[in-house]
Amino acid sequence: MKKILLVCLILVSCSKSDDNSEKDNNYDEIIGSWTIIESGGALDTGETYKEEMPCSNVQKIRFFEDGLFDSEIWWGTMDGDCEFDQIRKGEWLKTTRSDKPGANYRLTFYEIPMEDDEEVGYPKITFSGNTMKILYDSDGYFDYTYRLYEKE
């Protein structure tokens, strides 16, 4: 009886450890809450541009394990204060596409009724320490644009 109980305990503990390692393997660095610290772009001439963002310390984006995200949009007022505008939600997915070289994520921003259509972007997202850089290919004016975030 003791041998059967011991075998059962070993099997249960092994299956629990397998579940934990599977969960760890599914973890993505993007998951978490991020605050913007810089944004800008570059022309194809190599000239770079850094955006002046008076409300940059309050713009956040949160990525969740279920493949959803939300982003807080704030605007600067004429007197230099920051004013909350809205939360925009969407879906994220790690991906590769032959027609989007370098892109490793798909970000789909849901439609905002009577304001914006659904937007789909294929950025290259990289991580270094506690920072995340979202890099988008040409938007027509810039060769690329970027946003740099710090993890909270």
ROKOL-439962 format. One record per residue (C-alpha): z, y, x; residue in one letter. Coordinates in pm, 1 decimal, always signed. Example, Ala and Ser with C-alpha at 12.3 -4.5 7.8 and 13.67 -1.06 7.14 Angstrom:
+----------+----------+----------+------+
|        w |        v |        u | code |
+----------+----------+----------+------+
|   +780.0 |   -450.0 |  +1230.0 |    a |
|   +714.0 |   -106.0 |  +1367.0 |    s |
+----------+----------+----------+------+
END
This chain:
+----------+----------+----------+------+
|        w |        v |        u | code |
+----------+----------+----------+------+
|     +0.0 |     +0.0 |     +0.0 |    m |
|    +87.3 |   +237.1 |   +285.3 |    k |
|   -251.3 |   +163.5 |   +450.2 |    k |
|   -440.7 |   +246.7 |   +128.6 |    i |
|   -247.1 |   +571.8 |    +89.0 |    l |
|   -314.9 |   +664.3 |   +453.4 |    l |
|   -689.6 |   +595.8 |   +414.3 |    v |
|   -699.2 |   +809.0 |    +96.2 |    c |
|   -522.0 |  +1097.3 |   +271.7 |    l |
|   -764.8 |  +1081.5 |   +565.7 |    i |
|  -1068.1 |  +1081.4 |   +333.5 |    l |
|   -934.2 |  +1376.9 |   +133.1 |    v |
|   -855.0 |  +1580.9 |   +445.1 |    s |
|  -1200.0 |  +1507.5 |   +593.7 |    c |
|  -1380.8 |  +1612.5 |   +277.7 |    s |
|  -1181.1 |  +1935.9 |   +261.7 |    k |
|  -1270.0 |  +2020.4 |   +621.7 |    s |
|  -1639.4 |  +1949.0 |   +548.3 |    d |
|  -1628.6 |  +2192.3 |   +253.4 |    d |
|  -1480.6 |  +2465.8 |   +473.4 |    n |
|  -1742.4 |  +2423.4 |   +745.8 |    s |
|  -2020.3 |  +2436.1 |   +485.5 |    e |
|  -1878.1 |  +2760.6 |   +348.4 |    k |
|  -1859.6 |  +2906.1 |   +700.6 |    d |
|  -2222.8 |  +2808.1 |   +764.6 |    n |
|  -2331.0 |  +2993.7 |   +448.7 |    n |
|  -2150.9 |  +3313.0 |   +551.0 |    y |
|  -2383.9 |  +3600.2 |   +634.6 |    d |
|  -2289.6 |  +3899.9 |   +849.9 |    e |
|  -2419.8 |  +4134.2 |   +582.0 |    i |
|  -2135.3 |  +4045.3 |   +343.7 |    i |
|  -1876.5 |  +4320.0 |   +323.4 |    g |
|  -1832.7 |  +4690.4 |   +261.3 |    s |
|  -2022.9 |  +4933.6 |   +484.5 |    w |
|  -2002.8 |  +5313.1 |   +526.5 |    t |
|  -2303.5 |  +5508.8 |   +649.7 |    i |
|  -2256.7 |  +5684.7 |   +983.3 |    i |
|  -2612.5 |  +5792.2 |  +1067.3 |    e |
|  -2967.7 |  +5793.6 |   +935.9 |    s |
|  -3303.7 |  +5911.2 |  +1056.4 |    g |
|  -3650.4 |  +5804.6 |  +1154.2 |    g |
|  -3923.0 |  +5821.0 |  +1415.9 |    a |
|  -4282.0 |  +5937.0 |  +1414.1 |    l |
|  -4550.2 |  +5716.9 |  +1568.6 |    d |
|  -4555.1 |  +5968.1 |  +1857.5 |    t |
|  -4204.1 |  +5851.4 |  +1949.1 |    g |
|  -4039.5 |  +6173.3 |  +1831.6 |    e |
|  -3713.2 |  +6090.5 |  +1652.2 |    t |
|  -3534.9 |  +6265.0 |  +1370.0 |    y |
|  -3166.2 |  +6241.1 |  +1280.2 |    k |
|  -3081.4 |  +6340.2 |   +924.3 |    e |
|  -2800.0 |  +6586.8 |   +866.8 |    e |
|  -2585.4 |  +6426.8 |   +596.7 |    m |
|  -2280.0 |  +6625.0 |   +487.4 |    p |
|  -2164.1 |  +6338.3 |   +265.6 |    c |
|  -2240.3 |  +6056.2 |   +508.8 |    s |
|  -1877.8 |  +5946.7 |   +533.8 |    n |
|  -1861.5 |  +5864.8 |   +163.0 |    v |
|  -2189.9 |  +5678.9 |   +110.7 |    q |
|  -2113.4 |  +5308.4 |    +93.6 |    k |
|  -2300.4 |  +4986.5 |    +37.9 |    i |
|  -2128.8 |  +4659.3 |    -49.4 |    r |
|  -2292.5 |  +4318.4 |    -11.1 |    f |
|  -2138.5 |  +4025.7 |   -198.5 |    f |
|  -2156.1 |  +3648.9 |   -132.9 |    e |
|  -2336.1 |  +3590.0 |   -466.5 |    d |
|  -2647.9 |  +3774.3 |   -344.2 |    g |
|  -2571.0 |  +4102.3 |   -522.7 |    l |
|  -2498.6 |  +4445.3 |   -377.2 |    f |
|  -2412.8 |  +4794.8 |   -491.3 |    d |
|  -2445.5 |  +5130.7 |   -323.9 |    s |
|  -2264.0 |  +5456.6 |   -391.6 |    e |
|  -2488.5 |  +5760.0 |   -396.7 |    i |
|  -2328.9 |  +6096.8 |   -321.5 |    w |
|  -2488.2 |  +6439.7 |   -282.9 |    w |
|  -2385.7 |  +6745.2 |    -87.5 |    g |
|  -2326.0 |  +7061.0 |   -288.6 |    t |
|  -2425.7 |  +7412.1 |   -181.2 |    m |
|  -2064.7 |  +7486.9 |    -83.1 |    d |
|  -2049.1 |  +7181.6 |   +147.9 |    g |
|  -1851.6 |  +6950.4 |    -81.1 |    d |
|  -1955.1 |  +6597.2 |   -166.5 |    c |
|  -2022.0 |  +6500.3 |   -525.6 |    e |
|  -2049.7 |  +6145.3 |   -660.3 |    f |
|  -2380.7 |  +6077.7 |   -835.3 |    d |
|  -2405.2 |  +5708.0 |   -928.0 |    q |
|  -2374.7 |  +5345.7 |   -822.6 |    i |
|  -2703.4 |  +5164.2 |   -781.2 |    r |
|  -2698.1 |  +4785.3 |   -797.5 |    k |
|  -2933.9 |  +4519.6 |   -675.2 |    g |
|  -2990.7 |  +4181.7 |   -510.7 |    e |
|  -3017.2 |  +4084.4 |   -143.9 |    w |
|  -3178.2 |  +3779.2 |     +9.6 |    l |
|  -3231.7 |  +3667.3 |   +367.8 |    k |
|  -3605.5 |  +3606.2 |   +402.6 |    t |
|  -3913.7 |  +3595.5 |   +622.1 |    t |
|  -4256.5 |  +3708.8 |   +510.6 |    r |
|  -4581.6 |  +3690.9 |   +701.8 |    s |
|  -4701.2 |  +4018.3 |   +545.9 |    d |
|  -4377.3 |  +4197.6 |   +649.7 |    k |
|  -4345.6 |  +4126.2 |  +1024.4 |    p |
|  -3995.6 |  +4178.3 |  +1156.6 |    g |
|  -3837.1 |  +4191.7 |   +810.6 |    a |
|  -3546.1 |  +3952.4 |   +770.2 |    n |
|  -3401.1 |  +4062.0 |   +432.2 |    y |
|  -3529.6 |  +4154.1 |    +88.3 |    r |
|  -3334.1 |  +4427.2 |    -92.0 |    l |
|  -3414.8 |  +4476.2 |   -459.2 |    t |
|  -3266.1 |  +4786.9 |   -618.9 |    f |
|  -3246.7 |  +4747.4 |   -995.8 |    y |
|  -3420.2 |  +4995.9 |  -1221.1 |    e |
|  -3226.8 |  +5304.7 |  -1327.4 |    i |
|  -3343.1 |  +5373.1 |  -1683.8 |    p |
|  -3533.2 |  +5702.2 |  -1722.3 |    m |
|  -3488.1 |  +5779.6 |  -1349.6 |    e |
|  -3633.6 |  +5520.1 |  -1114.4 |    d |
|  -3830.1 |  +5199.0 |  -1127.0 |    d |
|  -3705.9 |  +4886.5 |   -956.8 |    e |
|  -3751.7 |  +4919.1 |   -579.9 |    e |
|  -3805.4 |  +4629.6 |   -342.0 |    v |
|  -3769.9 |  +4675.2 |    +32.3 |    g |
|  -3816.7 |  +4438.7 |   +325.1 |    y |
|  -3610.5 |  +4582.5 |   +609.7 |    p |
|  -3511.5 |  +4443.0 |   +943.8 |    k |
|  -3131.3 |  +4433.8 |   +949.7 |    i |
|  -2945.4 |  +4389.5 |  +1276.9 |    t |
|  -2575.9 |  +4367.2 |  +1358.1 |    f |
|  -2385.2 |  +4476.6 |  +1666.1 |    s |
|  -2005.8 |  +4454.9 |  +1666.3 |    g |
|  -1893.4 |  +4627.6 |  +1347.3 |    n |
|  -2221.4 |  +4813.1 |  +1285.6 |    t |
|  -2526.3 |  +4725.1 |  +1078.5 |    m |
|  -2866.6 |  +4891.3 |  +1120.6 |    k |
|  -3117.1 |  +4879.5 |   +835.9 |    i |
|  -3467.0 |  +4954.8 |   +964.2 |    l |
|  -3761.0 |  +5013.3 |   +727.8 |    y |
|  -4126.9 |  +5022.9 |   +831.5 |    d |
|  -4340.0 |  +5328.7 |   +767.6 |    s |
|  -4277.4 |  +5530.5 |   +454.6 |    d |
|  -4598.0 |  +5731.2 |   +499.6 |    g |
|  -4446.9 |  +6013.3 |   +704.3 |    y |
|  -4227.8 |  +5827.8 |   +951.8 |    f |
|  -4329.0 |  +5529.6 |  +1164.5 |    d |
|  -3990.8 |  +5388.4 |  +1063.7 |    y |
|  -3666.9 |  +5504.7 |   +902.3 |    t |
|  -3318.5 |  +5369.4 |   +959.5 |    y |
|  -2963.7 |  +5379.6 |   +831.7 |    r |
|  -2666.7 |  +5288.8 |  +1049.8 |    l |
|  -2348.8 |  +5163.3 |   +881.3 |    y |
|  -1998.5 |  +5077.9 |   +999.7 |    e |
|  -1809.5 |  +4787.5 |   +845.1 |    k |
|  -1483.6 |  +4875.7 |   +674.8 |    e |
+----------+----------+----------+------+
END
